[in-house]
Every structure is written in C-alpha cells, then in structure tokens.
C-alpha cells in the first residue's frame, strides 16, 4: 500500500517556551502517516533539508511555512535560495525582492539577490545591491572581501546597459518663460505677447540612456555612451529633443579606481528647429572607497554652434566634484559642487555659474523607492542687456526634485513612478524671472 504523508501545523509551543523543538515523529494508521509539527519544527526541518541540498524534499515544507505569518520572511528566503540553486533565477529574484520590500536592511537577503542578478547578467542592478550591502558594519572580513571582489568582477565584465522610460508630464511652464505681462525696464515698459509668457501644458516624455563597454586590454576598455530626451507638446513651439553620444577609452588604475576620456557630440532641437550643435571632450575619474563611498571628478569642454543666432556660438567649460555614501544599508546620499563657464560670441549671454547639489534616495520598504534632491547656484553674466538694464544680469537658480517609484509593480518589465520637480530663477532682470512646476507619471524599465 502506498504511504501518504500529510503535514499538520500546531501551535508553536516549543518556540514560545524558548526550548529546542523536538524531532517530529510520524504516526501511521492504516498505511497513512501523519507528521505533526510545530512551526518551529517545520522551519528547522526545512532548513536542514536545504542545507543538505535535498531541495525536492524541502519544497513541501517550505510551501507549508507560507501558512505561518510570523515565518513569512524565512519562508521567502528559503524559497528564493532553493530557486537560485535549482536554476529558477526569476523565482529567486521575486522572493528576495519580496523580503526587501518590507525589510530593506536585511543584508543577507540583499547579497543573495545580487548573486541571482549576477547570474541573470543584470550586473548594474547587482552592483547596486552589493554596494548597499557593503555598508553593513557587522559584515565579517571574509564577506566584505567577497563583496569587493564581486563588485570588481561586475565592473570588469559589464558590457552594456540600457534604460528606457515613458511618461506624461503636466507642466505649469512648458516654454520656461516669465508670467509677467508687462516688464519694467530701463528702456521703459515692455508689453509681452502671449507667446513670450509662460504657458502650461501636458507633455509626452521619453528618455533613453545606454552604453557599451568594449574591453581592449586587461586594464583598458572603450566606452560608448548615448542619451536621448524627448518632450512633445501640442503644436511644435515647445517641443524639445536632446541627443548625445560619447566615445573614448577608460583606463582601470585598480579594482576601485578608473579614468576615462571621451569625445562628445550633442544636438538639440527646440520648436522643431535645430537649436544647438556641440562638439567637445569630457574626462572623468572615480574611486570607490570603503563603507559604500564613492568620489568622482568630471571635466567637460565643448563648442556650441547655435541654430538660432551666432551670438550664442562659443565655448562651454564645466567641472563637477561628487561624493556619495550609503546610509542605513538602503539609501544613498550624494553631494556635488559644480562650476560652469559659457564664453559665447556675445558678452551679454556669456556667464559664470557655480553651485551645489544634494540628494538622498533609496528603498523605504513595501516596494517603494524614493528620492529627494535639490540644487542652488549663482550665475553672473559678463555684460548688461541694455534693453533691460545697465547692470549686469545676476541669477539665483533653485531646483527641487521628489521621486516616488514602485519597483514591486512590473508590467512587461516596466515599473511606475511619480516625479515632482520645481525650478525657480530669481533674476535682477524681471524678464528672466521664472518658476516651473512639473509632475511626471512614468513607466521605466532597466535592462
């Protein structure tokens, strides 16, 4: 007669008393055996079978654990571990992500998620989780060394990346213009036409960014990076399209430090016409430090040929210094200083700008990703625009951005997000005083 086995869950008496659970013994009646276990015994036996790599025998016990709410995290971890060990990488990722949605500080889970993603070839996502895990102060030296080694392998083998997002963006000021109808200038009052004043609208947005890393030697690779941003509004007057391509070598000085130098070409269309073409170079250096820290420097020099008027032709120089640090094993804080010089054919439009950007973002639990960032800068122009004033133009520029995403929701690989951004220019020239509110409802996919 075939022997059938049934699992029955009992109250966790042994667990409540703080004593080791007894080994469950089957009771057989009429050829049918019943194994009665407490939840603690069930978990202990499932863990033992997984450690012995008896995955088929462990699966029904792990499934039964799903009926015990207080062991939900352990059940998901065991299910994820069995999945990754038996080749079901998608199932493993789902289980580990489910744990991190509610427990974002679980370092062991994050490490297993990173391992599964590396096996899937999703190196960029895996490196992100390894970086967060590396900030855990309780890591053993061996685990910390393994994380550093794994991140080095990822940086060395990562061949390509691509991100795509699509969305709608209600916007209070699609043409980034002043709301004033009349400008008080030194030349007298200027009455602005409706086309010269702020207009609201809803834009269709698309963004794409990607790159290829072609290894040429043990320490040398060729980087090819491309970006495109498209904003489409009713009519053409405020349509904005920007594309950029960068190509050049990267030299790996060590496992944690690199230098790159790329030629850059960019073009922008505004209102259906070519607004600017740019050609130049950019150089970057970055180094990963301990405890999830990173420092970076970037220098960018490019020449602009305007499609509107030659007075905008000239050179642009910029420099950025960035510091990042993992906070609380699930958040990344960043701070950057920047300077920019635009030396154009007309002194009226030439300027020097310097500022700071701050940001904090990461995982909040319940599948929520969130971020908050902002920046403040000061721009001073070389010469006055005599139509408005005999004083040189000076601007304060403020920007704020808040982001909320649900990576736990995926439709064809796309996850929803909501972004609010605010920009304000406070200028001594009334014509250039603007503010802009924008909401962006997005679907994004990270390949």
C-alpha positions in Angstrom: 0.0 0.0 0.0 1.3 3.5 -0.9 2.2 5.6 2.1 0.9 9.2 2.0 2.4 11.9 4.2 0.3 14.9 5.5 1.8 18.0 7.2 -0.2 19.5 10.1 0.8 22.8 11.8 0.4 23.0 15.5 0.8 26.0 17.9 4.5 26.9 18.4 4.7 25.8 22.0 8.4 24.9 21.9 9.2 28.3 20.3 7.2 30.2 22.9 9.0 28.4 25.7 12.4 29.1 24.2 13.4 25.5 24.1 14.7 23.4 21.2 11.9 21.8 19.3 11.7 18.0 19.5 12.2 15.9 16.4 8.9 15.2 14.8 7.9 11.5 14.7 5.4 10.2 12.1 2.2 8.4 13.4 1.0 5.8 10.9 -2.5 4.4 10.9 -3.8 2.1 8.2 -1.0 2.9 5.8 -1.4 6.7 6.2 1.3 8.5 8.1 0.7 11.9 9.7 3.6 14.1 10.8 2.6 16.7 13.3 5.0 19.6 13.7 5.1 23.0 15.4 6.0 25.9 13.1 9.5 25.9 14.7 10.0 22.2 13.9 8.7 22.8 10.4 11.2 25.6 9.8 14.1 23.6 11.4 13.4 20.6 9.1 13.1 22.8 6.0 16.4 24.5 6.8 18.1 21.1 7.4 16.9 19.7 4.1 18.0 22.8 2.2 21.5 22.7 3.8 21.7 19.0 2.8 20.6 20.1 -0.7 17.6 17.9 -0.7 15.6 20.5 -2.4 12.7 18.3 -3.7 12.1 17.1 -0.1 12.3 20.6 1.2 9.8 22.2 -1.1 6.6 20.9 0.5 7.9 22.0 3.9 8.7 25.5 2.6 5.3 25.7 1.0 3.7 24.8 4.3 5.6 27.6 6.0 3.7 30.1 3.9 0.7 29.4 6.2 2.7 30.8 9.2 2.7 34.6 9.0 5.4 35.1 11.6 7.8 32.9 9.5 6.9 34.6 6.2 10.4 36.1 5.8 12.1 32.8 6.5 9.8 31.0 4.0 10.5 33.5 1.3 14.2 33.3 1.9 14.3 29.5 1.7 12.1 29.5 -1.4 14.4 32.1 -3.0 17.5 30.1 -2.1 16.1 26.9 -3.4 15.1 28.7 -6.6 18.5 30.1 -7.3 20.2 26.8 -6.5 17.9 25.0 -9.0 18.1 27.5 -11.8 14.9 29.4 -11.3 16.5 32.8 -11.2 13.3 34.8 -11.8 11.6 33.0 -8.9 14.6 33.7 -6.7 14.6 37.4 -7.5 10.9 37.6 -6.8 11.3 36.1 -3.4 14.3 38.1 -2.4 12.7 41.3 -3.6 9.5 40.5 -1.7 11.6 40.3 1.6 13.4 43.6 0.9 10.1 45.4 0.2 9.3 45.0 3.9 12.8 44.5 5.4 15.2 46.7 3.3 18.1 46.3 5.9 18.4 42.5 5.5 21.9 42.3 4.3 22.0 38.5 3.7 18.9 38.7 1.5 20.4 41.6 -0.4 23.5 39.6 -1.1 21.5 36.6 -2.3 19.5 38.9 -4.6 22.7 40.4 -6.0 24.0 36.8 -6.6 20.9 35.9 -8.5 21.0 39.1 -10.6 24.7 38.5 -11.5 23.7 35.0 -12.7 20.9 36.7 -14.8 23.5 39.0 -16.3 21.9 42.1 -14.7 25.2 43.4 -13.4 24.2 47.1 -12.9 21.3 46.1 -10.6 23.6 43.5 -8.8 26.3 46.1 -8.2 23.7 48.5 -6.7 22.7 45.9 -4.1 26.2 44.9 -3.4 27.1 48.5 -2.7 24.2 48.8 -0.3 25.2 45.6 1.5 28.8 46.7 1.8 27.8 49.4 4.2 26.7 46.9 6.9 29.1 47.4 9.8 28.5 43.8 11.0 30.0 42.1 7.9 32.7 39.7 8.6 36.1 40.4 6.9 35.6 37.4 4.6 32.1 38.6 3.4 33.4 42.2 2.9 36.2 40.9 0.8 33.8 38.8 -1.2 31.6 41.8 -1.9 34.6 43.9 -3.0 35.7 41.1 -5.3 32.2 40.6 -6.8 31.9 44.3 -7.5 35.3 44.3 -9.2 34.1 41.3 -11.4 31.0 43.3 -12.3 32.9 46.4 -13.2 35.3 44.4 -15.2 32.8 42.3 -17.2 29.9 44.7 -17.6 29.4 45.0 -21.3 26.3 47.1 -21.8 23.4 48.8 -20.1 20.2 50.4 -21.3 17.3 52.3 -19.6 14.0 53.4 -21.1 11.2 55.5 -19.6 8.0 56.8 -21.0 5.6 59.2 -19.4 3.2 62.1 -19.2 4.1 65.4 -17.6 1.6 68.2 -16.7 3.8 71.3 -16.7 3.0 74.8 -15.5 5.6 76.5 -17.8 6.4 74.5 -20.9 8.3 77.3 -22.5 10.2 78.3 -19.3 9.1 81.9 -19.6 8.1 84.7 -17.3 4.5 85.1 -16.1 4.6 88.9 -16.2 2.6 90.7 -18.9 4.5 94.0 -18.5 8.3 94.3 -17.9 9.6 97.4 -16.2 13.0 98.0 -18.0 15.4 100.9 -18.2 14.1 101.5 -21.7 10.5 101.8 -20.4 7.6 99.4 -20.0 7.6 96.4 -22.3 4.3 94.6 -23.1 4.9 90.9 -23.8 2.8 89.0 -26.3 1.2 85.7 -25.1 3.9 83.7 -26.9 6.6 85.3 -24.8 4.8 84.5 -21.5 4.6 81.2 -19.5 2.2 78.6 -20.9 1.0 75.4 -19.3 0.5 72.1 -21.0 0.9 68.3 -20.8 3.9 66.8 -22.4 4.6 63.3 -23.7 8.0 62.3 -22.5 10.5 59.6 -23.5 14.0 59.1 -22.2 16.7 56.6 -23.2 20.2 56.1 -22.0 22.6 53.3 -22.6 26.2 52.3 -23.1 28.6 49.7 -24.3 32.0 48.8 -22.7 34.3 47.0 -25.1 37.3 45.5 -23.4 40.6 46.1 -25.3 43.2 45.0 -22.8 43.2 43.9 -19.1 43.1 47.5 -17.9 41.8 49.3 -21.0 38.3 49.5 -22.5 36.4 51.6 -25.0 33.3 53.3 -23.7 30.4 54.2 -26.0 27.5 56.1 -24.2 24.3 57.5 -25.7 21.4 59.6 -24.3 18.2 61.0 -25.7 15.4 63.0 -24.1 12.2 63.9 -25.9 9.5 66.3 -24.7 6.5 66.6 -27.1 3.6 69.1 -26.6 0.6 70.0 -28.6 1.9 72.0 -31.5 5.7 72.4 -32.1 6.7 75.6 -30.4 7.8 74.0 -27.1 8.9 70.6 -28.4 12.4 69.8 -27.0 14.7 67.0 -28.2 18.2 66.4 -27.0 20.7 63.7 -28.1 24.3 63.0 -27.1 26.9 60.5 -28.0 30.3 60.0 -26.2 33.1 57.6 -27.3 36.5 57.1 -25.8 38.9 55.0 -23.7 38.7 54.0 -20.0 41.8 53.1 -18.0 41.4 51.0 -14.9 44.0 52.0 -12.4 42.9 49.5 -9.8 39.9 47.4 -8.8 38.3 50.5 -7.4 39.6 53.4 -9.4 39.3 54.4 -13.1 39.9 57.2 -15.6 38.1 57.9 -18.8 38.4 60.4 -21.7 35.6 60.7 -24.3 34.9 62.7 -27.4 31.3 64.2 -27.2 28.8 65.2 -29.8 25.4 66.6 -29.0 22.5 68.2 -30.7 19.3 69.9 -29.5 16.1 70.6 -31.4 13.6 73.2 -30.0 10.3 74.1 -31.5 11.1 71.9 -34.5 14.4 73.6 -35.4 18.0 72.8 -34.6 18.8 74.9 -31.5 22.4 73.9 -31.0 25.2 71.5 -32.1 28.0 70.7 -29.7 31.4 69.0 -30.1 34.0 68.5 -27.4 35.6 66.2 -24.8 34.9 65.1 -21.3 37.2 63.5 -18.8 36.2 61.7 -15.6 37.8 60.0 -12.6 36.1 57.9 -10.0 37.2 55.9 -7.0 35.1 53.5 -4.8 36.0 53.8 -1.1 35.1 51.6 1.9 31.7 51.7 3.5 29.8 52.3 0.2 31.5 55.6 -0.5 32.4 56.9 -4.0 34.1 60.1 -5.1 34.2 61.4 -8.7 35.5 64.2 -10.8 34.4 65.3 -14.2 35.6 68.0 -16.6 33.7 68.9 -19.8 34.8 71.2 -22.6 32.7 71.7 -25.7 32.0 74.2 -28.5 28.4 75.3 -29.4 27.1 76.2 -32.8 23.7 77.8 -32.4 20.9 77.2 -34.9 19.1 80.3 -33.9 21.7 83.1 -33.9 25.5 83.4 -33.9 25.5 85.4 -30.7 25.0 82.0 -28.9 28.1 80.4 -30.5 31.1 79.8 -28.3 32.7 77.6 -25.7 31.3 75.9 -22.6 33.6 74.7 -19.7 32.3 72.8 -16.7 33.6 70.8 -13.7 31.9 68.6 -11.2 33.1 67.0 -7.9 30.8 64.4 -6.4 30.7 62.4 -3.2 28.3 59.6 -2.5 27.8 57.4 0.6 25.4 54.6 1.5 23.2 55.4 4.5 21.4 52.8 6.6 22.1 50.0 4.1 19.2 51.1 1.9 19.8 54.7 1.0 22.4 56.6 -0.9 23.3 60.3 -0.1 25.2 62.5 -2.5 26.7 65.9 -2.6 28.3 67.7 -5.6 29.9 71.0 -6.3 30.0 72.4 -9.8 31.2 75.3 -11.8 30.3 76.3 -15.4 31.6 78.9 -17.7 29.9 79.9 -21.0 32.2 82.1 -23.2 30.0 83.0 -26.1 30.4 85.4 -29.0 28.2 87.9 -27.2 29.2 89.1 -23.7 25.5 89.7 -22.9 24.9 85.9 -23.0 28.3 84.8 -21.6 28.2 83.8 -17.9 29.9 82.1 -15.0 27.9 79.8 -12.7 28.7 77.9 -9.5 26.5 75.8 -7.2 25.9 72.8 -5.1 23.5 69.8 -5.5 22.4 67.5 -2.6 20.4 64.2 -2.9 19.1 61.3 -0.8 17.4 58.3 -2.3 16.9 54.5 -1.9 14.5 51.9 -0.6 11.8 52.6 2.0 10.2 49.2 2.3 6.9 48.0 1.0 8.4 48.1 -2.5 8.7 51.8 -2.5 11.8 53.6 -3.9 12.0 57.3 -3.1 14.4 60.2 -3.5 14.7 63.9 -2.7 17.2 66.2 -4.3 17.9 69.9 -4.8 20.4 72.4 -6.0 21.2 76.0 -5.7 23.5 78.1 -7.9 24.6 81.6 -8.7 25.1 82.8 -12.3 26.7 86.2 -13.2 26.7 87.5 -16.8 29.6 89.4 -18.4 27.8 92.4 -19.7 24.4 94.1 -19.3 21.5 93.7 -21.7 20.9 97.4 -22.2 17.3 96.8 -23.3 16.5 95.8 -19.7 19.1 97.4 -17.5 22.6 99.0 -17.3 23.5 96.4 -14.6 25.0 93.0 -15.4 22.4 90.2 -15.1 22.7 88.1 -11.9 20.6 85.0 -11.2 19.9 82.7 -8.3 18.8 79.3 -9.6 17.0 76.8 -7.4 15.7 73.3 -8.3 14.0 70.7 -6.2 13.0 67.1 -7.2 11.0 64.5 -5.4 10.7 60.9 -6.7 8.4 58.0 -5.7 8.6 54.7 -7.5 7.1 51.2 -7.1 9.7 48.6 -8.3 7.4 45.9 -6.8 4.9 46.5 -9.6 6.1 45.3 -13.1 4.2 45.3 -16.3 6.2 43.8 -19.2 9.3 44.8 -17.1 8.1 48.4 -16.6 7.6 49.9 -13.2 5.6 53.0 -12.4 6.9 56.2 -10.8 5.9 59.7 -10.0 8.3 62.7 -10.0 7.6 66.3 -9.0 10.1 68.9 -9.9 10.3 72.7 -9.2 12.6 75.2 -10.8 12.9 78.9 -9.9 15.1 81.6 -11.4 15.4 84.7 -9.3 17.0 87.4 -11.5 17.6 91.1 -11.2 16.1 91.2 -14.8 12.4 90.8 -14.5 12.1 89.3 -17.9 14.2 86.3 -16.8 12.3 85.6 -13.5 10.6 82.3 -13.9 9.2 79.4 -11.9 8.1 76.0 -13.1 6.2 73.1 -11.6 6.1 69.7 -13.3 4.6 66.3 -12.5 5.8 63.3 -14.4 4.0 60.0 -14.4 6.5 57.4 -15.7 6.9 53.8 -16.7 10.5 52.8 -16.6 12.5 49.7 -17.5 16.1 49.0 -16.6 17.8 46.4 -18.9 
